[in-house]
Amino acid sequence: MEEMGQYLGILAAVVGISVFALIYSFLKRYKRCPSDKVLVVYGKVGKGGGHESRTAKCIHGGASFIWPIIQDYSFLDLTPISIEINLTNALSKQNIRVDVPSIFTIAVSTESGVMNNAAERLLGLGQEAISNLAKDIIFGQLRLVVATMDIEEINNNRDKFLAAVSTNVEAELKKVGLKLINVNVTDINDESGYIESLGKEAAAKAINDAKKTVAEKNREGAIGEANAMQDQRVQVAKAEATAVEGENLSKVAVANSDASRRENEAEAERKASAAEKVSIAKALEEAYLAERQAEINRAERESATQKADIIIPAQIDKERVEIEAEAEAEKIRRHAKGQADAIYAKMEAEAKGNFELLSKQAEGFKKLVDAAGSEADKAVMLMIADKLPELVATQVEAIKNIKIDKVTVWDSGNGGKDGEKTSTANFLSGMMGSIPPMQEMFNMAGMQLPDYLKGKDLETKEEDAEIIE
């Protein structure tokens, strides 16, 4: 198992390295084209517009992925090439041989169709080979243009000659993927000296024309001088005649000019003063507006400051007091609710206790009545018999604390007149009457004392009192 794990680890490492190498190789196949070059992708590059197979795909200023095995790439340099063309013995339209030394500047074209021509015909060639190819094309076209023009036309109309050369040469250069940048013809000569003779003729003609012009000007000058002398005398006389008038008119004009000047100066001064006052007033108005806006801003700032210093703290204190009051009210409500719940629980407990006590008493009374044979009188007698010791103890308690050391009765011994009691009898009767009667105690308790416990009536008591006497 350990050997198997090592084997799997090595296999995973090899697979990872292979995947990384594959990804790296794919990334290396993504080629970017510099601005001074043309990227040419050749191999299997797809179909053209007419479904014919393309030999290459040209890219300028972009990038492309080069598929391995089925595609490859190369670059075409866009650097301009300067070619010196020393054309000699070129036959003109007049069968005069001329020399046309010139300098042509060419470069690989970046037009879409022309780039494909360059990829097909110039890919792999160096600058020297491209220069030689272009030189052959330029020589042929330059000779052709010279053969279609006269010497005078070539010599006098250089623009037409250069335009014809540029048109013919550029059309042929496009066929191999090149473009013409500039043409500069340095000089034009011929072996027979025709152009030189034309120059001498032109120079002689120019000299003769100049001499003729000088003689004519001299003649015109002499005639003009005589006429000028005559005119001078006439004009001097006229000038002297009109001098005074001119002086007067000049003085008037000067006066008018001075008046107009002073008027214009006054008007300009008035306008300047008015403009100055308007400017001052406008400046003051703008200053007042600026001060007013500044005061408004200051008032707003002070208002905001006071609001931040007074209103906001007061509002915060108000909210704090409200929150504290709500908290205190909630505390009181909860405390009151707790007390109410406690009181309710206490009263509920007492009510349950009283209910249990009364229930037990009712249950005891019911059992007592059942024990007395369901006769209420007997049940009451049983209850009284049960409570009799307590009742007697209560009556005894009422008089037991009365201390009587000695009772002295002064009695005359005579009986009462007309059936009246004696003093001793009245005293004992009053003493017995001070003890609470049992009947009244039962009445206060809401019960009825049995007849055999009620005792004797009042007459019997009086008799007993007389007997005691």
C-alpha positions as CSV (number, residue, x, y, z in Angstrom):
1,M,0.0,0.0,0.0
2,E,2.8,2.4,0.8
3,E,4.5,1.7,-2.6
4,M,1.1,2.2,-4.3
5,G,0.7,5.6,-2.5
6,Q,4.2,6.7,-3.6
7,Y,3.5,5.6,-7.2
8,L,0.2,7.5,-7.2
9,G,1.9,10.6,-5.8
10,I,4.6,10.5,-8.5
11,L,1.9,10.0,-11.1
12,A,-0.1,13.0,-9.8
13,A,3.1,15.1,-9.8
14,V,3.9,14.1,-13.4
15,V,0.3,14.8,-14.5
16,G,0.4,18.2,-12.8
17,I,3.7,19.2,-14.4
18,S,2.4,18.0,-17.8
19,V,-0.8,20.1,-17.4
20,F,1.2,23.1,-16.3
21,A,3.6,22.7,-19.2
22,L,0.6,22.4,-21.6
23,I,-1.0,25.5,-20.2
24,Y,2.3,27.4,-20.4
25,S,2.8,26.3,-24.0
26,F,-0.7,27.4,-24.9
27,L,-0.1,30.8,-23.3
28,K,3.2,31.2,-25.1
29,R,1.3,30.6,-28.4
30,Y,-0.8,33.8,-27.8
31,K,1.2,36.4,-29.8
32,R,0.7,40.2,-29.7
33,C,1.6,42.4,-32.7
34,P,3.7,45.5,-32.1
35,S,2.7,48.8,-33.7
36,D,5.8,48.8,-36.0
37,K,5.2,45.3,-37.4
38,V,2.6,43.1,-39.1
39,L,1.9,39.7,-37.6
40,V,1.5,37.1,-40.3
41,V,-0.1,33.8,-39.3
42,Y,0.3,31.1,-41.9
43,G,-0.7,27.5,-42.2
44,K,-4.4,26.5,-41.8
45,V,-6.0,29.9,-41.4
46,G,-9.5,29.2,-42.8
47,K,-11.4,30.3,-45.9
48,G,-11.5,33.6,-47.6
49,G,-14.5,35.7,-48.6
50,G,-15.1,33.6,-51.8
51,H,-14.6,30.3,-49.9
52,E,-11.1,30.0,-51.3
53,S,-8.3,28.9,-49.0
54,R,-6.3,31.7,-47.5
55,T,-2.6,31.4,-47.5
56,A,-2.0,33.8,-44.5
57,K,-3.8,36.0,-42.0
58,C,-2.3,39.5,-41.4
59,I,-2.8,41.4,-38.1
60,H,-1.6,44.9,-37.4
61,G,-2.0,46.3,-33.9
62,G,-3.7,43.3,-32.4
63,A,-3.1,39.8,-31.2
64,S,-3.9,36.2,-32.1
65,F,-3.6,32.7,-30.8
66,I,-1.3,30.5,-32.9
67,W,-2.5,26.9,-32.9
68,P,0.4,24.5,-32.5
69,I,1.2,22.1,-35.4
70,I,-1.3,23.5,-37.8
71,Q,-0.2,27.2,-37.6
72,D,3.0,29.3,-37.4
73,Y,3.7,33.0,-37.4
74,S,6.3,35.6,-38.5
75,F,6.6,39.4,-38.6
76,L,6.9,41.9,-41.4
77,D,8.8,45.1,-40.5
78,L,7.1,48.4,-41.2
79,T,10.2,50.5,-41.0
80,P,10.5,52.9,-44.0
81,I,13.1,52.1,-46.6
82,S,14.9,54.9,-48.5
83,I,16.0,54.0,-52.0
84,E,18.3,56.2,-54.2
85,I,17.3,55.9,-57.9
86,N,19.9,57.2,-60.3
87,L,18.0,56.9,-63.6
88,T,20.3,57.6,-66.6
89,N,19.7,57.6,-70.4
90,A,15.9,57.5,-70.1
91,L,14.4,58.1,-73.5
92,S,11.8,60.9,-73.5
93,K,8.9,61.5,-75.8
94,Q,11.2,63.6,-78.0
95,N,13.7,60.8,-78.2
96,I,16.1,62.8,-76.0
97,R,17.9,60.8,-73.3
98,V,17.7,62.4,-69.8
99,D,19.0,61.6,-66.4
100,V,16.6,61.7,-63.5
101,P,18.3,61.2,-60.1
102,S,15.7,60.8,-57.3
103,I,15.1,59.3,-53.9
104,F,12.1,57.1,-53.1
105,T,10.8,56.2,-49.6
106,I,8.8,53.1,-49.3
107,A,7.4,50.7,-46.6
108,V,5.3,47.6,-46.2
109,S,1.6,48.6,-46.5
110,T,-0.9,48.2,-43.7
111,E,-4.0,48.0,-46.0
112,S,-5.9,44.8,-45.5
113,G,-5.6,43.5,-49.1
114,V,-2.1,44.9,-49.6
115,M,-0.9,43.3,-46.4
116,N,-1.8,39.8,-47.8
117,N,0.3,40.6,-50.9
118,A,3.2,41.5,-48.6
119,A,2.7,38.3,-46.7
120,E,2.7,36.2,-49.9
121,R,5.6,37.9,-51.6
122,L,7.8,39.6,-48.9
123,L,7.6,37.3,-45.9
124,G,11.1,36.1,-45.0
125,L,12.9,38.7,-47.1
126,G,15.3,41.1,-45.5
127,Q,15.4,44.9,-45.9
128,E,18.0,44.7,-48.7
129,A,16.1,42.2,-50.7
130,I,12.9,44.2,-50.4
131,S,14.8,47.4,-51.4
132,N,16.2,45.7,-54.5
133,L,12.8,44.4,-55.5
134,A,11.3,47.9,-55.1
135,K,14.2,49.5,-57.0
136,D,13.5,47.3,-60.0
137,I,9.8,48.3,-60.0
138,I,10.6,52.0,-59.6
139,F,13.2,52.0,-62.4
140,G,10.7,50.5,-64.8
141,Q,7.9,52.9,-63.9
142,L,10.1,55.9,-63.9
143,R,11.4,55.2,-67.4
144,L,7.8,54.7,-68.5
145,V,6.7,58.1,-67.2
146,V,9.7,59.8,-68.8
147,A,8.8,58.2,-72.1
148,T,5.3,59.7,-72.1
149,M,6.4,63.4,-71.4
150,D,8.3,66.1,-73.3
151,I,11.5,67.6,-72.0
152,E,9.9,71.0,-71.5
153,E,7.0,69.4,-69.6
154,I,9.3,67.4,-67.4
155,N,11.5,70.5,-66.7
156,N,8.9,73.1,-66.3
157,N,6.0,71.2,-64.7
158,R,7.6,69.2,-61.9
159,D,4.3,68.7,-60.1
160,K,2.7,66.9,-63.0
161,F,5.8,64.7,-63.4
162,L,5.9,63.8,-59.7
163,A,2.2,63.0,-59.7
164,A,2.5,60.7,-62.7
165,V,5.6,59.0,-61.1
166,S,3.7,58.5,-57.8
167,T,0.6,57.1,-59.5
168,N,2.4,54.6,-61.6
169,V,5.0,53.5,-59.0
170,E,2.5,53.1,-56.1
171,A,0.1,51.0,-58.3
172,E,3.0,48.6,-59.0
173,L,4.3,48.5,-55.4
174,K,0.9,47.5,-54.1
175,K,1.1,44.3,-56.1
176,V,4.0,43.2,-53.9
177,G,2.6,44.6,-50.6
178,L,4.5,47.9,-50.5
179,K,3.3,51.6,-50.4
180,L,5.0,54.7,-51.7
181,I,5.6,57.3,-48.9
182,N,7.6,60.0,-50.7
183,V,9.3,61.0,-54.0
184,N,12.0,63.6,-54.3
185,V,13.6,64.4,-57.7
186,T,16.9,66.1,-57.1
187,D,17.7,67.2,-60.7
188,I,17.0,66.5,-64.4
189,N,19.8,66.5,-67.1
190,D,20.2,65.3,-70.7
191,E,23.3,64.2,-72.5
192,S,22.7,66.4,-75.6
193,G,22.5,69.6,-73.5
194,Y,19.0,70.4,-74.6
195,I,17.8,71.2,-71.2
196,E,20.9,73.4,-70.7
197,S,20.2,75.1,-74.0
198,L,16.7,75.7,-73.0
199,G,18.0,77.3,-69.8
200,K,20.4,79.5,-71.8
201,E,17.7,80.5,-74.2
202,A,15.4,81.3,-71.4
203,A,18.2,83.3,-69.7
204,A,19.1,85.2,-72.9
205,K,15.4,86.0,-73.5
206,A,15.1,87.1,-70.0
207,I,18.2,89.4,-70.4
208,N,16.9,90.9,-73.7
209,D,13.5,91.5,-72.2
210,A,15.1,93.2,-69.3
211,K,17.3,95.4,-71.6
212,K,14.2,96.3,-73.7
213,T,12.3,97.1,-70.6
214,V,15.2,99.3,-69.3
215,A,15.4,101.3,-72.6
216,E,11.6,101.8,-72.7
217,K,11.7,102.9,-69.1
218,N,14.6,105.3,-69.9
219,R,12.6,106.8,-72.8
220,E,9.5,107.1,-70.8
221,G,11.6,108.7,-68.1
222,A,13.0,111.4,-70.4
223,I,9.5,112.2,-71.8
224,G,8.2,112.1,-68.3
225,E,10.9,114.4,-67.1
226,A,10.0,117.1,-69.8
227,N,6.4,116.8,-69.1
228,A,7.1,117.0,-65.4
229,M,9.0,120.3,-65.9
230,Q,6.1,121.8,-67.8
231,D,3.7,120.6,-65.3
232,Q,5.9,121.9,-62.6
233,R,5.8,125.4,-63.8
234,V,2.0,125.2,-64.3
235,Q,1.5,123.6,-61.0
236,V,3.7,126.1,-59.2
237,A,1.7,129.0,-60.5
238,K,-1.5,127.3,-59.6
239,A,-0.1,126.4,-56.3
240,E,1.0,130.0,-55.6
241,A,-2.5,131.2,-56.6
242,T,-4.2,128.8,-54.4
243,A,-1.7,129.0,-51.6
244,V,-3.5,131.9,-49.9
245,E,-6.8,130.2,-50.3
246,G,-5.4,127.0,-49.0
247,E,-3.9,128.7,-46.0
248,N,-7.3,130.3,-45.2
249,L,-9.1,127.1,-45.7
250,S,-6.5,125.4,-43.6
251,K,-7.0,127.9,-40.8
252,V,-10.7,127.4,-41.0
253,A,-10.2,123.7,-41.0
254,V,-7.8,123.9,-38.1
255,A,-10.3,126.0,-36.2
256,N,-13.1,123.6,-37.0
257,S,-10.8,120.7,-36.1
258,D,-9.9,122.3,-32.8
259,A,-13.6,123.0,-32.0
260,S,-14.5,119.4,-33.0
261,R,-11.5,118.1,-31.0
262,R,-12.5,120.1,-27.9
263,E,-16.1,118.9,-28.4
264,N,-15.0,115.3,-28.7
265,E,-12.7,115.7,-25.8
266,A,-15.6,117.1,-23.7
267,E,-17.9,114.3,-24.8
268,A,-15.2,111.7,-24.1
269,E,-14.6,113.2,-20.7
270,R,-18.3,113.2,-20.0
271,K,-18.7,109.6,-21.1
272,A,-15.6,108.6,-19.1
273,S,-16.9,110.4,-16.0
274,A,-20.3,108.8,-16.5
275,A,-18.7,105.4,-17.1
276,E,-16.5,105.9,-14.0
277,K,-19.5,106.8,-11.9
278,V,-21.5,103.9,-13.2
279,S,-18.6,101.6,-12.5
280,I,-18.3,103.0,-9.0
281,A,-22.0,102.7,-8.4
282,K,-22.0,99.1,-9.8
283,A,-19.0,98.3,-7.6
284,L,-20.7,99.7,-4.6
285,E,-23.9,97.8,-5.4
286,E,-22.0,94.6,-5.8
287,A,-20.1,95.3,-2.5
288,Y,-23.5,96.0,-0.8
289,L,-24.9,92.8,-2.2
290,A,-21.8,90.9,-1.1
291,E,-22.0,92.4,2.4
292,R,-25.8,91.6,2.5
293,Q,-25.1,88.1,1.5
294,A,-22.3,87.9,4.0
295,E,-24.6,89.1,6.8
296,I,-27.3,86.6,5.7
297,N,-24.7,83.8,5.8
298,R,-23.4,85.0,9.2
299,A,-27.0,85.2,10.6
300,E,-27.7,81.7,9.3
301,R,-24.4,80.5,10.8
302,E,-25.2,82.1,14.1
303,S,-28.7,80.7,14.0
304,A,-27.3,77.3,13.3
305,T,-24.8,77.7,16.1
306,Q,-27.4,78.8,18.6
307,K,-29.6,76.0,17.5
308,A,-26.8,73.5,18.0
309,D,-25.8,75.1,21.4
310,I,-29.3,75.6,22.8
311,I,-32.1,73.9,21.0
312,I,-30.4,70.6,20.4
313,P,-29.2,70.2,24.0
314,A,-32.7,71.2,25.3
315,Q,-34.2,68.7,22.9
316,I,-31.8,66.1,24.2
317,D,-32.6,67.0,27.8
318,K,-36.4,66.8,26.9
319,E,-36.0,63.4,25.4
320,R,-33.9,62.3,28.3
321,V,-36.5,63.5,30.8
322,E,-39.3,61.8,28.8
323,I,-37.3,58.6,28.7
324,E,-36.6,58.8,32.4
325,A,-40.3,59.6,33.1
326,E,-41.4,56.7,31.0
327,A,-38.9,54.5,32.8
328,E,-40.1,55.7,36.2
329,A,-43.8,55.3,35.2
330,E,-43.0,51.8,33.9
331,K,-41.2,51.1,37.2
332,I,-44.2,52.3,39.2
333,R,-46.6,50.4,37.0
334,R,-44.6,47.2,37.4
335,H,-44.3,47.9,41.2
336,A,-48.1,48.5,41.5
337,K,-48.8,45.5,39.4
338,G,-46.5,43.5,41.7
339,Q,-48.3,44.8,44.8
340,A,-51.6,44.2,43.2
341,D,-50.6,40.7,42.3
342,A,-49.3,40.1,45.9
343,I,-52.5,41.5,47.4
344,Y,-54.6,39.4,45.0
345,A,-52.5,36.4,45.9
346,K,-52.9,37.1,49.6
347,M,-56.6,37.7,49.4
348,E,-57.0,34.6,47.2
349,A,-55.1,32.6,49.8
350,E,-57.2,34.0,52.7
351,A,-60.4,33.4,50.7
352,K,-59.2,29.8,50.1
353,G,-58.4,29.5,53.8
354,N,-61.8,30.8,54.9
355,F,-63.5,28.7,52.3
356,E,-61.7,25.6,53.6
357,L,-62.4,26.6,57.2
358,L,-66.1,27.3,56.6
359,S,-66.3,24.1,54.5
360,K,-64.8,22.1,57.3
361,Q,-67.2,23.8,59.8
362,A,-70.1,23.1,57.6
363,E,-69.0,19.5,57.2
364,G,-68.6,19.3,61.0
365,F,-72.0,20.8,61.6
366,K,-73.5,18.4,59.2
367,K,-71.8,15.4,60.9
368,L,-73.0,16.8,64.3
369,V,-76.6,17.1,63.1
370,D,-76.3,13.5,61.7
371,A,-75.0,12.4,65.0
372,A,-78.0,14.0,66.8
373,G,-80.4,12.0,64.6
374,S,-80.9,14.9,62.2
375,E,-82.7,16.9,65.0
376,A,-81.4,20.5,65.2
377,D,-82.4,21.0,68.9
378,K,-80.4,18.1,70.0
379,A,-77.5,19.2,67.9
380,V,-77.6,22.6,69.5
381,M,-77.7,21.1,72.9
382,L,-74.7,19.0,72.0
383,M,-72.8,22.1,70.9
384,I,-73.8,24.0,74.1
385,A,-72.8,21.1,76.2
386,D,-69.5,21.1,74.4
387,K,-69.0,24.8,74.9
388,L,-70.6,25.0,78.4
389,P,-67.2,25.0,80.3
390,E,-66.0,27.8,78.2
391,L,-69.2,29.8,78.8
392,V,-69.0,29.3,82.6
393,A,-65.3,30.2,82.5
394,T,-66.2,33.4,80.7
395,Q,-68.7,34.3,83.4
396,V,-66.3,33.5,86.1
397,E,-63.7,35.5,84.4
398,A,-65.9,38.5,84.5
399,I,-66.0,38.7,88.3
400,K,-63.0,36.8,89.4
401,N,-60.8,39.9,89.6
402,I,-63.3,41.8,91.8
403,K,-61.8,41.8,95.3
404,I,-64.2,42.1,98.2
405,D,-62.4,42.1,101.5
406,K,-65.5,42.8,103.6
407,V,-69.2,43.6,103.0
408,T,-70.9,45.5,105.7
409,V,-74.6,45.7,105.5
410,W,-76.4,48.2,107.6
411,D,-79.9,47.1,107.7
412,S,-82.6,48.2,110.1
413,G,-84.1,44.7,110.0
414,N,-87.4,46.0,109.1
415,G,-89.1,44.6,106.2
416,G,-90.0,46.8,103.3
417,K,-93.2,48.6,103.4
418,D,-96.0,47.6,101.1
419,G,-94.1,44.6,100.0
420,E,-90.8,46.4,99.3
421,K,-87.5,44.6,99.6
422,T,-85.1,45.3,102.3
423,S,-81.8,47.0,101.8
424,T,-79.8,43.7,101.9
425,A,-82.1,42.1,99.4
426,N,-81.7,45.0,97.0
427,F,-77.9,44.8,97.4
428,L,-77.7,41.1,96.6
429,S,-80.1,41.5,93.8
430,G,-78.0,44.2,92.2
431,M,-74.9,42.2,92.6
432,M,-76.4,39.2,90.8
433,G,-77.7,41.5,88.1
434,S,-74.3,42.8,87.4
435,I,-73.3,39.3,86.1
436,P,-74.1,39.0,82.4
437,P,-77.1,36.7,81.9
438,M,-76.5,33.6,79.9
439,Q,-79.7,34.2,77.9
440,E,-78.3,37.5,76.7
441,M,-75.0,35.9,75.7
442,F,-76.9,33.3,73.7
443,N,-79.0,36.0,72.1
444,M,-75.9,37.9,71.1
445,A,-74.5,34.7,69.6
446,G,-77.8,34.3,67.6
447,M,-78.8,31.1,69.5
448,Q,-81.7,30.1,71.7
449,L,-81.0,28.9,75.2
450,P,-83.0,25.8,76.2
451,D,-85.9,26.2,78.6
452,Y,-84.3,24.1,81.3
453,L,-81.3,26.5,81.3
454,K,-83.3,29.7,81.4
455,G,-83.7,29.5,85.2
456,K,-86.7,30.8,87.2
457,D,-88.8,33.8,86.3
458,L,-88.5,37.2,88.0
459,E,-91.0,36.4,90.7
460,T,-89.2,33.3,91.7
461,K,-86.0,35.4,91.9
462,E,-87.8,37.9,94.2
463,E,-89.0,35.1,96.4
464,D,-85.5,33.7,96.7
465,A,-84.3,37.2,97.6
466,E,-86.9,37.5,100.3
467,I,-85.9,34.0,101.6
468,I,-82.3,35.1,101.8
469,E,-83.3,38.1,103.9
